Amino acid sequence: AVGPAGVVLDLPGTAVLVPAADLVRVERATWTIDRVVEPGGLLKVVWRLGGCDLDTYLRVTGDDAPVLAAIEDIQPHPTASGAAA
């Protein structure tokens, strides 16, 4: 889920909020550590936890364009596909 406060990762047994202020960028991806999908089949969300940058890969069922746009809208560090840096 994406809202003004950030991105909620709904994991089995828990939910994790990635605050909007900690979002670094979001982009399309084709692979992650042990998976390869069709071109652009994943969304890669880069975010900060303390002093570390983390990558979280999302596979959205159906059209992922609204999710990508929603994350771009709330991130404080715009990417090339969104507003100018």
N, C-alpha and C positions, 0 to 999 in steps of 0.2 A: 504494500500500500504506500502511496505517496501523498503527502499533505504538506502544509506550510511548515510544520515542525521538522520534517525530514522524511526518511524512507524507513518503513517498518518491514523488517525481514521476519516473516512468520515461519519459524522453524518448528519442527516437531517438539512439543513440550515447552516451548518458550517463544517469546517474540523479542527482537532486538531493534531498538531505535537507533538509526544512524542520523544524528542531528544534521539539519540542513547546513549549519555552519562548518561541519566537518567534511562535507562533500567537496571533492577536488575536481572530478570530471566524470562524465558518462560517455561511453562510446560503444559502437557495435563491435563485436568480436566473433571470431570463427572457432576459436579453440580455448580450452582451459587445460589444466594439468593432465587430465586423463580422458578428455573428451574432444572430439572434433565434430562439428555440426556444419550445416550449410552456411555459405557466406552470410555474415551478419546475423546468424541465428541466436546469438547471445547478446545480452547487454552487460558490459563491463562497467561496474561502478567502483571508482577509486575514491577512498575516503580515509580520513586520518583518525587514528586512535592513539592518543598521546603524541609521541614523536614518530610514530610509524605510519606509513601509507599502506593500506590494505586494498586488495582487489577482491570484489565480490561479483560473481558471474550469475546473471539471472536469465532463465529461459522462460519467456512469457508465452502462454498459450494464446494463439490467435495473433492479432495485430499488436505488435509491441511499440508502434510509433507513439501512441498516447502516453505510454509509460516513459519512454525516452524524453518526450517533450515536457512531461510533468517534472522529471528530475532536472532537466536543463533549466526549467523555470525557477526552481528553488535553490539551485546551487550558487554559492557566492563567487565561484571562480568559473566564469563562462568558458565553454569550449568552442572550437572552430565551427561545430555544427549549430551552435546557438549564437548568442551575442558575441561581439568582438571582445577579445581578451584585454 
